[in-house]
Amino acid sequence: MVTPYILFDKQCEEAMQFYERVFSGEKKNILRYNDYVPDGVEEDVSNYVLHGELELFGTLFTFADEVAKPVVSGNNLHLTINPHEVKEATEMFDELKESGEVFLPPTETFYSPFHASVMDKYGIVWNIIVV
């Protein structure tokens, strides 16, 4: 099993809530820096997410706020979600594209009635392919 681990710059909880809503996910766990670090943490990071878990389409995704180094959005990671209905895929795409960037608009292909690619407002690229 491979578990995606996605880092954010002070937006982890907001992003988790967004993905939970968009993908009808289920929050499994959220642990904050002040809950875990025994000697305490600086006040400005105490409420950030040290480790969060969401189940999306049967896969556990893990998330965190990175506080040790800068987070850089890149093009080296794309996550693929496989809804079963075009209507569901369209709703996801429409929410993800808000304040994001569309790389591939919804397209019918030989392998799927719906394939789209979009970078969301957090810099994460999502491929949505109906199966």
MONORZI-V926535 format. One record per run of one state. SS is the DSSP state (h for helix, s for strand, l for the rest). FROM is the first residue (numbers start at 1). TO is the last residue. If there is no record, write none. Layout:
ss:SS from:FROM to:TO
ss:SS from:FROM to:TO
This chain:
ss:l from:1 to:4
ss:s from:5 to:8
ss:l from:9 to:11
ss:h from:12 to:22
ss:l from:23 to:25
ss:s from:26 to:32
ss:h from:33 to:36
ss:l from:37 to:42
ss:h from:43 to:45
ss:l from:46 to:48
ss:s from:49 to:56
ss:l from:57 to:58
ss:s from:59 to:65
ss:l from:66 to:77
ss:s from:78 to:81
ss:l from:82 to:85
ss:h from:86 to:97
ss:l from:98 to:100
ss:s from:101 to:107
ss:l from:108 to:114
ss:s from:115 to:119
ss:l from:120 to:124
ss:s from:125 to:129
ss:l from:130 to:131
